[in-house]
Amino acid sequence: MNGASPTARVKRKEPPHTVDGRHPKHHRPNGDLSPGGDNTPDRHDELELEGDYEEYDDPRLAALPLAGPDTAEWQATIQSVVRNVVSIRFCQTCSFDTDPALTSEATGFVVDAERGYILTNRHVVGSGPFWGYCIFDNHEEVDAYPVYRDPVHDFGILKFDPKAIKYMPVAALPLRPDLAKVGIEIRVVGNDAGEKLSILSGVISRLDRNAPEYGEGYSDFNTCYYQASAAASGGSSGSPVVNMDGYAVALQAGGRADGAATDYFLPLDRPLRALKCLQEGAPITRGDIQCQFLLKPFDECRRLGLGPEWEAQIRKAFPKETNMLVAEIVLPEGPSHEKIEEGDVLIKVNGELLTQFIRLDDTLDSSVGKPVKLLLLRGGEEVEVEIEVGDLHKITPDRFVSVAGGSFHDLSYQQARLYGVACKGVFVCEAGGSWRFDNADNGWLIQTVDQKKTPDLDTFIEVIQKVPDKARVVVTYKHLRDLHTLNTTIIYIDRHWAKKMKLAVRNDETGLWDFSNLGEPLPPVAPVPRKAAFIQLEHTSHPAVADLVRSFVHVSCTMPVKLDGFPKNRKWGMGLVIDADKGLVAISRAIVPYDLCDISITIADSIVVEGKVVFLHPLQNYAIIQYDPKLVDAPVLSARLSSEEITQGASTYFIGYNRIGRIVHAATTVTEIFAVTIPANSGAPRYRAVNVDAITVDTSLSGQCGSGVLVAQDGTVQALWLTYLGERNPSTHRDEEYHLGLATPTMLPVVKQIQQGLDPKLRMLSVEFRAIQMSQARLMGVSEEWIHQVSEANTAHHQLFMVTKRTFERNEQLEGALLEGDILLMLNEKIITKISDLDIMYSHELLNAVIVRDCEELNLQLPTVAADDVETDRAVSFCGAIFHAPHHAVRQQISKLFSEVYVSARTRGSPSYQYGLAPTNFITHVNGKSTPDLEAFLTEVVKIPDNTYFRLRAVTFDNVPWVVTMKKNDHYFPTMELVKDANEECGWRRVTYEGGKVIQGEGEDGAGATAGESTDMDVCE
């Protein structure tokens, strides 16, 4: 801050994040929603634009009115300038330093037409991997890659091939930082607010503003900024600020976010120097002493100790200056540590009076590795120090390592300056996979791994290379915001889904980051049996109920790839041991949604064993997992499951685990048993329970607990208490979860088959039922005789069931099938008045049914379908999106499958995100070739050459066809296939493709950020 009272807020001209190419409700593509066509920030993006603010200090400056119609001179100038201005569409493919993975757009302008150099902002080029292209004014497109990004100042330089522009002459815009003056009229020519070209008028009102602060992301410092009234907005980052003669006098960078038309421009002195170095083939040296200075006016400097003698000298030497440089932040252990103190007023550098950042930069950049002498005023006393100038590039990360789903690099100068800490340590730039800590915040520094200190990245690599796969190690870490607190956690090292440890190093020649593998993971250590004892449950009225604590285990499930529209990567809950001898545990499918996962089971809060999925029920919201009981030396108790239905009003005992994993219990009463009707998630279809009864109880604990049981006095478990995944709340954008009971009798047939070593082969009717009352049934044609039979068959609930939705089944014949609106009366001679009566379908291929359809009673033979093919067993990762066959939840909600290639998720910063391919889309063609299934889709996409465009024909979930053009990127997003394979240790086989050929298999990773890696995925926007 500049010392005055803050009155307004400042926002960087952050490029607008692209939207997903869909109508917000119906996922429909829209011409205005092409990538970069909307500057509305995605609500799921990690970088929220509204957070990029600074307190601004000058309440006297109001927005100046925009200029009137341009004169002939300005019109001629603009016509010559626009040919040099380009729209930049880009991806920052993974999180790095201060930049999250994102897809966006910005502006740049040609500064060397022969060599193909484009100047834009650093926060556009980013500090990490960049992939993008430029569009010229005549809509010619050319690839671009970074050749320089400044470590501190907000500018970067891209390179393109000038010969690729064939239909217009390419000219350079001259850089003239010397022409920036207060009062001159300027134009900001750029890609403003997502438009192809926008020309905004303004007047430079100030040349000595401190660089704006944008919150916890990237911010420029140790430079002055210009201030003007131009009212540019998102997407204008990197626009040239030109004068009437057509010279670039500044670079658009930031602006106020409170509606005032005030913008902030970066001076071009340092960009011009960098450009000249590139043109001459000379290194762009950057020096720094790890001290941030601020411009402060003379009145503040007087309070800090500036005497009248020095003030007089400075005013005489610089008659137009009103500010001096004052030390604001001195980094611990840096070159300035214990030599400069905060509040010191800088007088001279190397014997020369100095008041401007530009001159300070000149001196430091030309003195790398050499000492400089500074004369400072500290509380009125003169202090002279000699400081060796460090290499700014060496404290700017240019490499990162990815392992076990997380990414790491040495702490950057940017982050160290932001928090005022020493520029050292291992920074977690992507806390994913095994490294997804309990707090989802960013800004972690790893202190130790497996009781070994990790002061830098090389040491971290050495330590982690010695940790075997599937090991559980102690990790300590701190947050940059709170280095006083040491956090400790135990993480599970995944080196089987994310097998490779990869080092990425920036290559400024190619503009890519080169990946290299850092050796194979050590094999897992064979587990050994452990001994443990259970806690004793106190204050229960029945000993058998208290003993049930020996049947509970803690289950943690980690999903390395998002399938089936499931919104989370990690879930936990309490499971119930139903067979201790065989190690069988029942758990909610909201915890274990599919079998491409890692399961950890903790017994007696002491023994941790690995689990695997044995069974997933297609409708009733439970899964059965298994651990090796030979590894457990503890008195685990097999829960006795009741074979009798619990009834409404019955007394029972509730035992549950609350949100922090604590066991709670209370005597209670069953309040209701009803057919569960959880709304479908229209935005992203995902597993939900249907055709099953749910139980509620009269205790407030039930709403606090997502896991537990209802138990009788003799210790018999009457119901499991489970978490049910529901619809998305449109106001909070979060998925609803319901906590309900599932009666145990419905589980017994499946449990018995599994105990006998059999694989349950369930059948089911492909419909969803809803309970209706007799008044509705009578109006729909149910006879009085049937209504009387219902009242006698079920005295507690007078109800029948109507078909509300048919599940789409492949090759299904409608003749003889149930239709929406049918009322079911009987199945196999049994009147159906309870949902549990429908369980007869699970064991019959044909069912004799009596129904009412259109007021007419019919007898049908209903074929059931096998539940074996309900679960996803194959997926393809391509261009950062996950494709698989439409899973069961999709077929439950849709009436027609447009293709067997369904987009389930996509990665931020990927081509899929950039070009608008959205979850819930179906892909029907690739480059005009029909792709009815995954095999055909994979065959076509592997043929596509790298870095070339291709066409996808897609259909949205609500039946709207559209075409998306995308560019392939094998370097960062290689094509990869996951196939379920019982012969593989983890149950799935991974195959990676490149150039149409298989290049890797056996669970190995590709080159860049793929599914199963550190990059977050979006399931629904």
N, C-alpha and C positions, 0 to 999 in steps of 0.2 A: 504494500500500500504506500501511498505517497505522503502519508502523514495527516491529511485532512480527514474530516469525519466522513464515513461512508454514507452514500445516499442512494446508490443505484447498483444494478448488477450487470455483469458483463458476460457475454456468451461468445465462445469461439465460433467461427463460421464452420461448424462441423458439417461435413458432407452429410446429406440426409441418408438415413439407412433405407435400403430398398425394402419394399413390401413384397409380399409373396405371390403376387400375380393373381390374387383371388378377391372376390367380393367378400367383405368381412363376414357375412353370414353364410353365403352359399358357395364360397370358394370359387367364385367365377372370375376368370381373367377379364381385365378391363384395359382398354387402350391407354388410360391415364395411369395405369399401375404397372407399366413396364419397369424393369430394374432402373431405379433412380428417377422414376417418374412421379414420385410423391415424396415430399419432405417431412411427412409425418413419421416420427420415430416408431419403430417396432416396439411394442410394449414388452417383448421378451429380450430385447437387446441388452447386453450387459452394460453398455455405455449409454446412460440416459442423458439426453441432451439437456434436459432441464436442470441437471446437476452441474453443468459446466459454467459456473458463475464466479465472478469476482465482485467484491465490493468496490464500487467506483467512487472517486473522491471529489469530484468538482461539481457542485450543485449549480454553478453559474452557467454552465454550458448547456444550452438547449439545442435541440435539433434545428439546423438551418433549413430553410425551405429549399426544395429541389429546384434546379435551374429550369428556366422556361424552355421553349422549343429551341433545338440546337441551331446554331448559325451554320452558314455554308462551310466555314472553316472546320467546325466540329464534325459536321457530316462527312467531310472529306477525310478527316483524321480517323473517324470510326470505321469508315470503309476500308482503310488500309490496315487498321489494327485487327479487325475481326478475323482476317485470314490467318493471323498468328495465334489466335486463341483456340484451345482445344478443350473438349469435354473429356474428363478422365473417369472411366468406369473401372473399379478395382475391387479386389478382395485382399484383406489382410487375413491370411489363411489360418493363422493360429494366434492365440494370445501370446504376447511377448512384451516384457517390460511394462510400460504404462498403457499399452494398446490391447484391447480385447480383439478376438476374432470377429470380423465384421465384413459386410459388403456395402459399398457406398459409391458415391460419385463426387467429383470435384471439378476444378478448373485448373488449367495450366496454360502457359504460352511459350512459343518457340523463342529461344534465345540464341540458337546457333542452327541455321538452316542446313548448313553443309554437313555438320557432324550429327545433327539430329538431337539436340539437347532441348529439353522442356523444363522450365522452372515452375515449381508448385510448392505447396507447404510440406513441412516435415510431417505434420500429423496426417497428411494424405499418404505420403510415401511410407510412413510408419517406421518403427524401429525394427520390426521383424519381417518375416516373409511377406512379399508383395507379389500380386499377380493381377495385371490389368492391361487395358488398352486405351487408346485415345481416338476420339472422333473429331475430325476437322470440320470447318464451317460448311464444306460442300458434302459432308456426310461420308467422307472416306474414312476408313478405320485402319488403324495400324497398332501392332503390339508395342508395348512400352515396358521398360524395366528400369529399376533404380541404379544409378551409378554413384550417387552420393546422397546421403541424408545427414544433415548437420547434427552433431551430438546435442546441441543446446538450442540453437536458433531455429525458428519455425520455417525452414525452407529445405527443399530437397530437389534433386535434379534427376529427371528421367531421360532415357535415351530411346530413340526410335530410328527406323530406317527411312531416311528421306526419299529413297528411290521407290518406296512402296506407295507414295502419294503421286498418282499419275495424272490427275485431272485438274490440278490447280498448282500454281507456283507457291512454294513454301518460302516465306521470308521470316527473318528474325526481328524481334522487337528490341530495339536498343535499350540498354539499362543505363539510366542517368540519375543516380542517387543525388547528384549535386544540384538538380533542378527542383527538388522538393522544397517548397517555401510556404510559409504561412500565408493564407489568403488566395493561393492559386486555385483555379477551378480545375476539377479533375473528373474523369469518368472511370467507373469500375466496369470493365467489360468481361462478363463471365457467364457461367452456367448457374444462374441464380434460381434458388428454390426449385431445382429439378428441371428448369426450362433449358432448351438448347442454347439460347443466347439471350442475355439480358444486359442492358446498358443503363447503369444508374449514375446519376449526377451527384456531385458533392463539392465541398470546399474544404481544403486542409486548414484546420483551425489551430493545430498544435503540433510541435515536432519533438517535444521532450516529455512524453508520457512514459511511465514505467510499463513494462510488459504486463499484459493482463494475466491474472491467475484463473485457471479453469477448474479448480477443485483438486481432486486427487488423481486426475489423469495427467497427460502431458501439459506442461506449461513452459513457455519461453522465459528466459531470465538473462540478466547481465547484458541487456540491450535496451535502447529506448524504442518507443513506438510512435507512430504518427496518429493523430486523431482527426477525424473528418465526419461530415454528415453525408451518408450515402444510403443507409437503410438496406444494405445487402443482407441476404439470409442464407440458409443452409444450401450447400452446393456451390457457393461462390468462393470457397477456399481456393487459394492459388490464383485468383483473378489478377490480371495486371491493373495497376492504378496508373492511368496515363494522363499526360497534360495535353494541351491543345495542339502541340507540335507532334504528337504521336510517340512520345518517349515514355517508357515505363519509369515512373519515379518512386514506386513503392509496390508492395505485395500485399494483397488482401489477406487478413488473418483472423480477426475477431470483431465482436461488436456487442452492443448492449442488448440485453434480453428483455427489457421492460417496455418495449414498444417505441422508445426514442430512436431516432434515425442517426445513431452515432456508431462509427466504425473505427477499427484500429488496424493500421497497416505496418508491416515490417519494412524498415529501411533496406535499401538494396546494396549497401556497401559490402557486406559479407557475402551475399550471393554473387556479386560481380567478381569478387576475388576468387571465389570457388570456381566460377565458370572459367576464368582466365587460367587457373591452374589446370583444369581439365583440358582446355584447349592446347595448353603447352605440354601436357603430359607430365606435369609436376605434381608431387604429392600435396594434398590440401592439409597443411599442418594446422593443428588447433591446440592452443595452449591454455592452461587454466591453473589456478592456485587454490581451487576448491573453496572459494569465498564468493558469496552472492552479494553484490552491491545494489543499492537502490539510488535513484535520483531523489534528492531532498532539497527543497528550496532553502535559500539563505537564512530565512528566519528560523527554520528548524536546526540548521547547522550551527547557528549562533548558540542555541540552547545546548548543543552537543559539545560546544567548546571552541567554535570558530571565532578567532579574535579579529578585531578591526584591521590589524595590519595585513593579515593574510587575506581577508575579504577584499581589502582595497587592491592588493596585487592581482587577485583573481578577476575582479571586476574590470580592472584595467586591461588585463591580458585577454579577457573574453567579454567584451562589453555587451554582447547580446545574451549571455548566459545568466540564468537565474537559479541554477541548481548546481549541486556538487554531489559526488559519489560518496555514499556512506555504507559501511559494512553492515549487512543485515543478518547473514547466516554464515558462520564459519564452521566447516565440517570437522568433527573430531578426527584426529590422526591424519588429517590432510596437510598439505604443504604450509597452509596458513595457520594451522593449529598452534596456539601459544605464541603466535607472532602478531596476528590481527585479532582484535576483539570487536564484538558487535557494538555498533555506535561509533567506531573510528571514522573520522572524516579524511578521505583521501585527498592529499595535496599534490604530491609529485610522484611520478614514476620515472626512475632512472634520471632524476634531476630535472625533469620537465613538468611544468604545471599541467594539470590534467583535470578536466571536468566532464568529459564525454566518454560514453561507452565505446564509440567507434575507435577512438584513439587508444583506449585500453586494450581492445581486441587486437588492434594492429601490433601493439607491443608484445602482448602475450603470444600471439600466433607466430611471431618471428623469433621467439626466445625459448622454444621448447627444449627442455634439457639444460637450460642456462639459468643463472640467477638474475633476478631483477631487484632493484632497490626501490622501496616505497617509503615515502614520507607521509606520516599520518598525524592527525591531531586527536588525542585521547583526553577528553576532559580539559582541553586547553593546553595540554602538554604535548610537545613535539616528540614523536616516536619514529625512529628510522629502523626499518627491518630489511633483511635480504632474504628473499624466498626463491627457491628453485621452481621453475615453471614445469608443471607436469604435462604429459601428453594426454589431451582430452579424449582421443580415440581409444586409449588403453583402458580407460575407466568407463567406456561405453560398450555394453555387451554386443558381441558380433557372433555369438554361438550359444546354443542351448542343447541340453541333453533331455531325451524323452525316455522314461523307464516306468513300467508298471502303470501306464496311463497318465502319469504326471509329467510336467516339463519344468526345467530348472535352468537358471543361469546366474552368473555373478550379479550381485546387486549393482544397479546402475547409478551413475551420478545423478540422473533425474530423480530417482526415488530417494536417494540419500539426501539430496538437497531439499526435497519436499518435506521430509521429516526431520531434517537436521541431525542425521546420524552419520557414522563413519561409512565410507564407501567400500564396504566389504561384506561378505556373507553370501550364502546360497539362497537365492530368491525363488519362490514358487510362482512361476508365471502361469501355470495351468494346474490347478488343484483338482485333478480328475483321477479316475480309476482308483488305485489303492490309496492315493494321496488326497482323496476327498474328505477333508477334515469335517468335524462336527459343525463347525461354523463355516458357512459358505462364503465368508468375506475373502477379499483378495488382500495381499500384502504380507504373506508369511515368510519368515526367514527360518530355514532349517538350522538347528543348533547341533543336534546329534542324531545319528542313526545307529541303532543296535549298540548303544553305549559308546559309540566312537564319535569324536568331534568332527564336524564337517565345516571348517572355516572358509573353504573355497570350493569351486566347482570340481577341480581336479581331485581333491580329497574326497568329495562326495561320490564321484565316479568310482574311485578305488574302493570305498566302503561298500557301495551298493553292489558292486560286482561280486563281492564275497558273500552276499546274502542269497541263500538258495530259494528256488521257487516255492511258493506256498508257505514260506516262513512267516512267523508273526514276530515283529521286532518293535522295540520301544523307540519312538521318535519324539524328540523334544523340539519345540519351535516357538518363536515369538512373533508378535505382530509389530510392524513398523510403527503403528500408532501407540503401542504400549510395550516398550522394550523392558519394562519393569517386571512383566509377568511372563513366567516360563510355563508354557503349556506342554503337557505330556499326554501322549496317546499311544496306542498299540495298533499298528497297521498290518494288514495281510498283504504280503508282496505277491502280486500277480505277474508271473513271467511265463504264463502259458497262453492266455488270450492275447496279451501284449508281450510277445516273446522276445522281441529284439530290444536291446538298449541302443538307441541311435543318437549320434552326435550330429547336429546340424551346424554348419559353418557358413557364414555369409560370403558370397562370392560377388564382388562388385564388378567383375568382368562380364559375367553372364547375367547378373541381376537375380540369380537363383540362390537358394541355400542348399549347399551340398550335404547329402546325408551319408554317413558311414556307420557301420555296425560296430559296436564295442564288445564283441565276443558273445558267446552263447551263455545262457543262464545256467547256474548250477542246478543239478536235479534236486527235487525236494528230499528232505530228510525223512526217512521212514518214521511214522508216529510210534510212540511207545505208550503202553497202558498207563493211566493215571488214576490216582485214588482221591476220592472226595466224599464229603458228607453233606447232607441237605440241612437247610435251616428247619426249625420247628415253628409251625404256624400257631400263634397264641390266640387266646380268647375266642376259640371256636367251641360251640356246644357239643360237637360230635367228633370223636377221635378219628373216625373214618374220613371225615371231611378234611381234617388237619393233615392226614397222611397224603392227601392228593398233591401236596406241594412237591412230592417226590416224582410226580408225573409231568411236571412242567420243565420245559427247556427253552432257552433263548435261541431264536433263529435269526440269523442275519443273511440276507440274500443280496448279492451284487450282480448286476446285469451289465456286462461289458458292451453290449450292443442293444439299442432300443428296437424291439420288435413289437408287432401287434398293437401299435399305438400306445404302448404303456408309457406313462409320463415320467417315470423316475428311473434312476440308475441304481438306487440302493434303497432297500426297505428292511425293517426288522419287526419282529413280533414274537409272541410266546407260542410255542407249539405244545401239543399234548402227546405224550408217549402212549401209544395204544398197544405196543408190543415191545417190551423191554428186551426180550430174548432175541428178537430179530432187529431191534433198533428202529422200529417204525414210529413215525411222528406225524400227526395231523396238524395242518397249518392252513391259514387262509390263502386263497389265490391272490388276494391283494398284496400279500407278502412275497409269494413265489408265483409269479405270473406265467413263466415258461421255463423250459429246462436249459436254455443257454445262459447259465449263471454259475456263480460260485456260492455255495451254501456253507455257512459255519454254524455249528450247533454247540451251545455252551450248556453244560450239565452241572447243576449244583453251583452255579456261578464260579466254577473252578476248572472243569475239564472242557477243552475246546476240541471238537472233532469235526472232520469234514463230512458233509452230507451230499446226497444226490437225490434227484427227483425220481420217484417210483411211479407216481400216478397223478394225473391232473384231471379233475372232474370237469366235463365240458359245460355244466350248467349250475352246479350246486355250490360253487365258491370255495371248494376245499381242495387241497393237494395233500399227498402223502409222500413224505421224504424219508430217507433212511440213513443211518450212521452205522459204523461198525461197533457192535456192543463189546467186542473183545478189547477195545481200547478204553473201556470205562469200568473202573472198579469202584462202583458206588451203588447204593441200594435203590436203583431206579425202579419205580413202581409202574406196572402196566395199568393204565386206567381201565376200569370196567365200564363199557358202554352199555347204556340201557337199551333194551329191546322194546320197551313200552313207551308209547307216545306221551309226552308231558301235556297237560291240559291247562286251559285257561283258568286262572284262579288258584292253581296249585301252589303250595308253599315249596320253596326251593332255596338253595344257598348259592349266592353269587361269589365266585372267586375270579378276580381279574387282575390284569397288569396295566397300570396307568401309563401316561405318556413318558414318564421318566423311568419306566421299568420296575416300579415298586409294586409289590403284591398288596392288594386290598380285598376285603371280603365283607359280606353282609348277608343276613337273612332277608329274603325278599319274596315276592309273589309274582307269578306270571300274569301280566296284564293283558296280553293279546297274542294270538297266533294268526297270522294272515299271510296270504300269497304276496310275496315280495314283488313290488312293481317299481324298481329303480329306473328313473328315466335314462334313456340312451344318451350317450355323449355325441351330439350331432357334429361337433367340430372335429373330433378324432375318435372314431369308433374303437372301443377297447373292451376287454372282458368285463362282463357283468353277469350277475346271477339272475336266472329266470327259471320259472316253473319250479319254485321251491318255497316252502313255508318259512317265514321269519318269526322270531319270538322276541317280545319285549318284556322287560321286568320293571317292577316298581322300586327302583333305587337309582339315585343320581349317579352312583358309581358306574352304571352301565354306559353312560354317555362319555365318561372319562377314560374308558378302557377299550382298546381295540382288540384285546386278546383275553381269553379266559374260558370259564365253563359255568354251567349250571349243574349243581350236584345235589343228589338226594341225601338224606340223613345217613344212609348206609355207605356213602362214598361212591355210589354209582353215578356216572356222568350222564346227565339227561340231555344236555345240549352243549355244543361248542359255542363260545362267544367269539365272533369273527368280525373282521373289518371287511366291508363291502365297498368296492370302488364304484363311484357314481358319476353323475354328469358334471360338466364344467359350470361353475358359477359365473354368469356373465358380468357381474359387478366386480368380483374380486379376481377373476381370471384364474381361479384355483379349482382343482378338482374336489368335489364333495366326497366325503367318506361317511359311511353309515356303520354303526355298531349294532349288530343284531345276532340273535341266537339261531343255530342250526340244530334241529333235533337229531340225536344220534341214531335212531332206528333206520333212518334213510341211508346211513353210511355202512351199516353192518354187512350187506351183501358184498360190497366192494372190499371191505377190510378182510373178510373171511377168505376171499379169493387170493388176496395178496399174501395173507398168512400161509396159505397152502402152496405158495410159490407160483401162482398163476398170474398171468397178465389179464386184468379185467377187460373183457370185450363188450363194451356197452353199446346198446342200440338206443335210438331216441327218435321222437317225432320232431320234425323240423318246423315247429311252430312255437309261438309264445302265447300263453294263455293269460286271461285276466278274469278274476272272479266277478260275477254279476249276481244281483239279487233277483228274487222271484218276480218282483214287479216288472223289471226289465225283461226277464225271460218270457213272461206271459205275453208282453207286447211283441216279442220277436218270434212267437209261434210255438212256444213250449206249451203242451197241453196241461189241463188241470190234473190229469192222472199222473203225469210226470212230476208236477209240482208237489203233489201229495207224497209221492215216493221219495222225493228229495227230503221233505220235512221229516219223514220217518227214518231215512237212512242217516241223517246227520242232524240231531236235535240241537246241537250247539251252534251250527252255522247253516242256515238255509241258503245255499249258493250253488251255482253251476259255473262252468268255465267257458268263456268265449275266446275264439282265436283272434288275437289282435294283430299279429304279424307272422308272416311266413318267412322262414329262413331260406334264402336262395340256395338250392342244391343243384349241383351240376347234373345235367342229363335227367332231370326229374320230369316225370310225366304228370301233368296236372290232373289227368283223369283218375279219379279215385283218391285224390289227395285232399287234405283239409285246406279250406280257403278262409280268408279273413271274414269275420262275422259268423262263422259256424259256431254253434253251441254244442258242446260235447255232453252227451248223456251217459253213455256206457262204453267201457272197454272190456272185451273178453267177458261179457256177461256181468260185469261189476259196475254199479252206478258210481259215477265220479262226482263226489261232493267235497273232497279235500285234495289239496295239491299232492299230498303224499300218496293218494290213490294212483297218481300218474306214474309212480315208480315202476309199475308193471311194464312200462315201455322199455326199460333198460335191458330186459332179458328176452324180448320177443322180436322176431323178424317181421311178423305180421300180427296185426291187432284187428279184431272184429269190433267195429265201432258203430254206435247209434248216435246220430247227430241230428240237429235241426238246422236246415239251411233255407232261407227265404220262406219261413213259416211251413216248411215241408220236412217231415221226418224221413231220414235216409239211413240205410244200412250200408256201411262201407268196410272194405278190407284195406286197412292202412298199412303201407310198408314203412318200416322204420329204417333209419340210416345208421351206418356204423360211425361211431365216434372216433375211430382211429385216426382219420385224416383231418381232424379238427385243428390240431396243433401245427404250427409252422415248423417245417423241417428243412427249409432252404431259403437263403437270402442272398442278395447281391448288393454290394456297395459299389456305386458308380457315380462319379462326379460329385461325391459328397452326399449322396442320398442313399437310403436303404430301400430296396425293392424286394417284395416277396409276394406270394399268392395272397389274394384277399383272405384275411383270417376270419374266424367265425363271427366276430363282432360285426365285421363289415357285412357279411352275408345275412346277419340277423336284421340289419337296417336297410338293406338295399333290395330292390325288386329285380334288378338286372345287373349282371356283371359285364362290364364293357371289355374287360381283358383280365387275364390272370397275372398281370403285372401291376402291382399296386405300390404306390409311394407311401411308405410308413413313416419315414423320418428324414431329416436332412441336417447337414452340419453347417454351422455358421461360418462364414468366410469361404464357402465352397462355390463352385460353378452353379450347382443346383439352387443355392440361395440367391446368387447374383442374377440369374436369368429367370427366376420366378417359378421354378418347378416346386409344387407345393405338396405337402402331405395330403392324403386322400385323393390325389389324382390317379387315374388309370392310364397306362401307356399302351397305345394300340399299334403304333408304327414307329420305326426308327429309319430315318431317311427313305420313307416311302415303303419300306418292307414291313409286312404285317408281323407283329410280335404277340401272338395270342397267349404265350406262356413264357416263363422265365428262361427256358432253354433257347427259344427263338430270340428273346431279347438279348441274352448274353452272347449268342452267336453274332448278332449284328453290332453290338456296341464294341466288342473287342476288335472288330475290323476297322473302327474309326481311327485314323492317324492322330497322334498326339497334337494338341494345340491347333486343332482344326474345328470348324463349325459343323454341326449336324442338326437335323430336325427331329423333333419328337412330336408325334400327334398324341394328344392326351384328351381325356374326358374327365370333367370334374365329377364329384360325387353326386351332384344334382343334375347330371345328364347334359352338361354344356361342353361341346367339343371345342378344342383350341389347339394351336400350334405354338410350340416354344422352340426357339433356336438357341443352342448352347455351344460353348467351346469346351473341348475336352482338356483335362489337365491331369496327365499321368504322374507328373513329378510329385505333386502334393496330394493328389487324390487318385491313387492307382485303383484299377478295377479289381475287385476282390469278391470271392464267393465263399459263403459259409454253408456247409452241407452237414446235416445230422449224420453221424457215423458212430455206431456202437463200438467199433474197433479202436476209436481214438480214446485216449485217457480222459479227456474232458468231454467226450460225447459228440464233438463237432470237429469237422475237418475244414481247414482254411486253405484256399487256393487263390493266388494272386496272378493277374494277367498283365502283360505288357507287350504292345506291338502284335496283338493277336495270339500270343503264345503264353503258355503257363510258365511263369518264371520262379514261382515259389509254391510250396505246399506244406503240409504237415504242421499247420497252425502258425506259420511264420507271418511276419508283417511285411508290408510293402515299404516303399521309400519314405512316404510322407505321412500326413495326418489321415488315417483311415478310420473306419468304424472299429471300435475297440481301442482306439487311441484316446488322446487327451481331449480332443475337441468336443465341446458340448453339442448335443443335437436337439433340434426342435421337432416335436411331434405334432404340434398344432400351434397356429399363430392366432 
